[in-house]
Amino acid sequence: MADHYDVVIVGAGHGGAQAAIALRQAKFEGTIAMIGDEPELPYERPPLSKEYFSGEKTFDRITIRPAAFWDERRIAMLLSRRVATVDADAHSLTLEDGSTIGYGKLIWATGGSPRRMVCSGHDLKGVHTVRTRADADRMLSELDGTSRAVVIGGGYIGLEAAAVLTKFGKHVTVLEALDRVLARVAGEPLSRFYEAEHRAHGVEVRLGAKVDCIVEQDGKVAGVQLHDGEVLPCEMVIVGIGIIPAVEPLIAAGAKGGNGVTVDAQCRTSLPDVFAIGDCAAHDNDFAEGAHIRLESVQNANDQATVAAKTIVGEEVRYHAVPWFWSNQYDLRLQTVGLSIGFDQCVTRGDIAARSFSIVYLKGGKVIALDCVNATKDYVQGRALVIGGLAIAPEKLADASVPLKELAATA
Ligand SMILES: Cc1cc2nc3c(=O)[nH]c(=O)nc-3n(C[C@H](O)[C@H](O)[C@H](O)COP(=O)(O)OP(=O)(O)OC[C@H]3O[C@@H](n4cnc5c(N)ncnc54)[C@H](O)[C@@H]3O)c2cc1C
């Protein structure tokens, strides 16, 4: 007979781990299994392009909980196993090894796989994406033979990796197809600041750069060729151009969705007893005027996991969490609260040259997000402005001598 669990969680990452934790915290007494295709127990993914890649943290320090924690809470960990299909009517799923597992409730927490280049050479040895510990370990094992690296994509992961590589003394080129780095997630002042920081640390930042192909020599990467024919010689390529949500089995089973599986405010998919959380879940976000989006952040994965777990135990909850995010590059700690999508005004608060400032984003006169660089006080106090959607005059926001909490109190 097939194994059966009251709750099966697919994906042993941030969302999956938190779902199991939250179920037990909510006194759920049924059986729980977590199925993950990586060999490791759940670990933190952000350090893969930061402290783990740089060697500041060993793997032990980035595991979400020690092995004993999962045993004590009776969470069956089915690792190195991948779910291939879901049968929503039968409440069962099939693994790639052919075995079948039945579920009472299913929590889909599969994240996404890195988008790959489609040009020739994209799969050469020396070309990397950064999503798993195995990815980071592969890059680390090739560092000795690398003096020049090309990072394709000027988003957070690419820029973080570039910062670490410069620390290792590598010559780094960042290729960004758009006219500024971080263009999809931040306003222009922040983009220009990070561009300047990377240049100051010796990174060659190429904007409007279009990759033609990845050049091979002796079976491994030897360079990146641009559209105009120029070849940038290198021994390592890191591709950081986003992810594709891992939802095929659910969509094939009939769940609504496309770019992510569609969930409601309780993280329920359109399939009975099937929830989805984290990077793979497309939801109507209260902090984006209800826009149907996916968020790729630890905060979102954790908060949606908690909502799904509480819903399963019968609590009445809805997902309404203010988004937050961080990025570490060099000695710069960026903390973001809210979503700046669709802003119509942005105000710089503090002194960019002093490397401690915030960018406040407004829409229709109301504060919708802040990007705070080495400015934790603004980040902490700015949350209230975002949560309240407070209307504050730009000139007041620009005056860094007045704490944001005072502005919040008088708004
Ligand atoms: C390098 C890097 C840096 C980041 N930095 C930050 C940061 O600074 N701040 C921040 O907030 N966020 C950051 N993120 C994003 C954050 O890590 C993700 O948003 C978060 O991990 C999402 O959690 P999740 O549970 O949805 O997916 P994941 O943590 O990716 O977990 C999904 C798991 O499911 C597995 N899986 C997929 N399909 C199947 C299947 N069919 N069967 C079994 N298992 C499957 C995957 O292999 C994976 O192990 C970063 C991500 C990366 C890769």
The ligand as an SDF file (V2000), in Angstrom:
LIG
                    3D

 53 58  0  0  0  0  0  0  0  0999 V2000
   21.4200   33.1660   -4.2590 C   0  0  0  0  0  0  0  0  0  0  0  0
   20.1240   33.6800   -3.6810 C   0  0  0  0  0  0  0  0  0  0  0  0
   20.1220   34.8000   -2.8740 C   0  0  0  0  0  0  0  0  0  0  0  0
   18.9330   35.2670   -2.3210 C   0  0  0  0  0  0  0  0  0  0  0  0
   18.9460   36.3510   -1.4970 N   0  0  0  0  0  0  0  0  0  0  0  0
   17.8100   36.7360   -0.8720 C   0  0  0  0  0  0  0  0  0  0  0  0
   17.8100   37.7820    0.0940 C   0  0  0  0  0  0  0  0  0  0  0  0
   18.8290   38.3940    0.3580 O   0  0  0  0  0  0  0  0  0  0  0  0
   16.6340   38.0850    0.7310 N   0  0  0  0  0  0  0  0  0  0  0  0
   15.4730   37.4110    0.4540 C   0  0  0  0  0  0  0  0  0  0  0  0
   14.4230   37.7070    1.0610 O   0  0  0  0  0  0  0  0  0  0  0  0
   15.4490   36.4340   -0.4640 N   0  0  0  0  0  0  0  0  0  0  0  0
   16.5760   36.0720   -1.1350 C   0  0  0  0  0  0  0  0  0  0  0  0
   16.5510   35.0560   -2.0470 N   0  0  0  0  0  0  0  0  0  0  0  0
   15.2440   34.4600   -2.4050 C   0  0  0  0  0  0  0  0  0  0  0  0
   14.8270   33.4090   -1.3860 C   0  0  0  0  0  0  0  0  0  0  0  0
   15.8680   32.5050   -1.1550 O   0  0  0  0  0  0  0  0  0  0  0  0
   13.6010   32.7120   -1.9250 C   0  0  0  0  0  0  0  0  0  0  0  0
   12.5710   33.6660   -2.0960 O   0  0  0  0  0  0  0  0  0  0  0  0
   13.1450   31.5980   -0.9980 C   0  0  0  0  0  0  0  0  0  0  0  0
   14.1160   30.5800   -0.9360 O   0  0  0  0  0  0  0  0  0  0  0  0
   11.8200   31.0420   -1.4730 C   0  0  0  0  0  0  0  0  0  0  0  0
   11.4600   29.9380   -0.7090 O   0  0  0  0  0  0  0  0  0  0  0  0
   10.6010   28.7530   -1.3720 P   0  0  0  0  0  0  0  0  0  0  0  0
   10.2860   27.8100   -0.2710 O   0  0  0  0  0  0  0  0  0  0  0  0
    9.5200   29.3190   -2.1900 O   0  0  0  0  0  0  0  0  0  0  0  0
   11.6160   28.0680   -2.4120 O   0  0  0  0  0  0  0  0  0  0  0  0
   13.0170   27.3910   -2.1560 P   0  0  0  0  0  0  0  0  0  0  0  0
   13.6750   27.8830   -0.9320 O   0  0  0  0  0  0  0  0  0  0  0  0
   13.7460   27.5240   -3.4460 O   0  0  0  0  0  0  0  0  0  0  0  0
   12.6700   25.8470   -1.9210 O   0  0  0  0  0  0  0  0  0  0  0  0
   12.0940   25.0550   -2.9210 C   0  0  0  0  0  0  0  0  0  0  0  0
   12.6660   23.6580   -2.8380 C   0  0  0  0  0  0  0  0  0  0  0  0
   11.8140   22.7750   -3.5800 O   0  0  0  0  0  0  0  0  0  0  0  0
   12.6110   21.9120   -4.3560 C   0  0  0  0  0  0  0  0  0  0  0  0
   11.7980   21.3600   -5.4450 N   0  0  0  0  0  0  0  0  0  0  0  0
   11.4180   21.9700   -6.6020 C   0  0  0  0  0  0  0  0  0  0  0  0
   10.6480   21.1550   -7.3420 N   0  0  0  0  0  0  0  0  0  0  0  0
   10.5220   19.9990   -6.6470 C   0  0  0  0  0  0  0  0  0  0  0  0
    9.8470   18.7750   -6.8720 C   0  0  0  0  0  0  0  0  0  0  0  0
    9.1190   18.5750   -7.9850 N   0  0  0  0  0  0  0  0  0  0  0  0
    9.9640   17.7770   -5.9580 N   0  0  0  0  0  0  0  0  0  0  0  0
   10.6830   17.9630   -4.8250 C   0  0  0  0  0  0  0  0  0  0  0  0
   11.3390   19.1120   -4.5450 N   0  0  0  0  0  0  0  0  0  0  0  0
   11.2490   20.1120   -5.4390 C   0  0  0  0  0  0  0  0  0  0  0  0
   13.7510   22.8160   -4.7720 C   0  0  0  0  0  0  0  0  0  0  0  0
   14.8650   22.1000   -5.2650 O   0  0  0  0  0  0  0  0  0  0  0  0
   14.0420   23.5300   -3.4600 C   0  0  0  0  0  0  0  0  0  0  0  0
   14.8740   22.7600   -2.6530 O   0  0  0  0  0  0  0  0  0  0  0  0
   17.7220   34.5850   -2.6240 C   0  0  0  0  0  0  0  0  0  0  0  0
   17.7270   33.4540   -3.4640 C   0  0  0  0  0  0  0  0  0  0  0  0
   18.9210   32.9930   -3.9850 C   0  0  0  0  0  0  0  0  0  0  0  0
   18.9160   31.7800   -4.8870 C   0  0  0  0  0  0  0  0  0  0  0  0
  1  2  1  0
  2  3  1  0
  2 52  2  0
  3  4  2  0
  4  5  1  0
  4 50  1  0
  5  6  2  0
  6  7  1  0
  6 13  1  0
  7  8  2  0
  7  9  1  0
  9 10  1  0
 10 11  2  0
 10 12  1  0
 12 13  2  0
 13 14  1  0
 14 15  1  0
 14 50  1  0
 15 16  1  0
 16 17  1  0
 16 18  1  0
 18 19  1  0
 18 20  1  0
 20 21  1  0
 20 22  1  0
 22 23  1  0
 23 24  1  0
 24 25  2  0
 24 26  1  0
 24 27  1  0
 27 28  1  0
 28 29  2  0
 28 30  1  0
 28 31  1  0
 31 32  1  0
 32 33  1  0
 33 34  1  0
 33 48  1  0
 34 35  1  0
 35 36  1  0
 35 46  1  0
 36 37  1  0
 36 45  1  0
 37 38  2  0
 38 39  1  0
 39 40  1  0
 39 45  2  0
 40 41  1  0
 40 42  2  0
 42 43  1  0
 43 44  2  0
 44 45  1  0
 46 47  1  0
 46 48  1  0
 48 49  1  0
 50 51  2  0
 51 52  1  0
 52 53  1  0
M  END
$$$$
